[in-house]
Amino acid sequence: MMKSVYLSAAFLLAMQTAGVAQPIDSYTARLSSGDHFNSNGQRLDSAAAIIRQDRANYYVYGNRDREDRADSFFSDKDNRARLESMLNRGRFSSGARSAIVNGTPLIHVDIYEDYIEVEVESD
């Protein structure tokens, strides 16, 4: 029994020291056509801007798609302002940028301390 407790503790310590980051939050969202335009009606042309608009639509304007889910991180205006720079340090799954800019995919977003990872769940 004690051996398994020690092994578990050692494993957790190894994961932390190996730099295995855990998301601080995550959510899914449908990036509908309304998320492709800013509040002035201008078409958005980057995946980061579209994702940021989705979060503004969700939290500020109450324009939510049926598949949109809440997150605690981007409910804060200052954190939404950081979204694009966090995406620049993060990762998009293969083909995700194009799917976001040219379509209305369902995405999954993992939020880490300083970056974001985005993958398309379905088109």
N, C-alpha and C positions, 0 to 999 in steps of 0.2 A: 504494500500500500504506500509506504513512505517513498519507495523507489519511484513509483509512478508520479507522485507529487513532485519529487525533485526533477524528474525528466520533463514534466509539464512546465515547471518554472524555468528550467534551462532552455526549453524550446521557445517560450515566450521571450525570454531575454535575448536569445539568438535572433529572433525575428526583429526585435526592436533595434538591436545593434547592427543588423544587416541592412537596415534602412527600408524595410518593407512598410511602406506607407499605407495607412488605412484611411478610407474616405471619411471626412467629417460629416458628410451628408450626401444624399443622392436623390434623384427624382426622374420621372419620365414625363414627357410632354409631346403632344402633337403640334408640329409647327405648321399650322394652317395658313391659308392665304393672308389672313389678317395680320399674322406675325411677320409677313414679308414687307410691310409698310410701316414707316415711323408715324408718330402722332401728327405730323404735318402732311401725311399722305405720300411722302416720297418713297420710292421703291428702294429697299435695302439690297445691297449686292454682295454682302459677305456673310458667311455662316455665323460668325461671332455676333454681328449686328442683329441678325434674325433671332438668335437665341436670347440675346439681351432684350430684344423687343418682346419676345414671348414672356419673359419674366416680368417686364413692366406691364404688359397686358394683364397678366395674372394678378399682380399685387396692386398696381396703381389704378388701372382702368376697369378691373373686374371682368375683362373679356377672356373667358376661360373656355378651352375646348374640353369636351367630355373626357378625354384621356389625360388631361393635364393633372399633375400632382403637385402638391405643395412641397417646399423645402424650407428649412429654417434659415439658411444662409442668405439667399437672395431676396428674402422678405425685407431685408435692410437696404435702403437706398444706396448707402455708401458701398456696400458689397456688390450691388448691381453695377455700379460705376467701375468696379474692378474687373468685371466679368471678361471683357475683351482682352485685357492684358493677361489674365489668368489662362484664357484659352490659347494665347500666343505661347505660353510656357507649357501648355498641356499637349494633348494628343487627340486626334480624330481617328476613328477607325477608317479602314480603307473605303474610299468612295463616299464618306460621310459628308464632306464639304460640298461636293457636287449635288448629292441627294438633298441637302438642306437648301441650297441656293435655288435649285431647279425643281423642287417638289415640296411635298407636305408630309415628310416622314414622321414616324413616332421615334423619338430619340430617348436614350438613357444617358444621364449625366452623373458622373461621380465627381464630387467636389472635394478637393484636398486643400490643405492650408494655403498653398500658393499657386495651384494650377487646377485644371479641370480636364477630365477625359470624357469624350463624347463618342457614343456609338449609335448607329441606326438599328432599331429593333425591327422595324417594318416600314414599307412605303405606304 
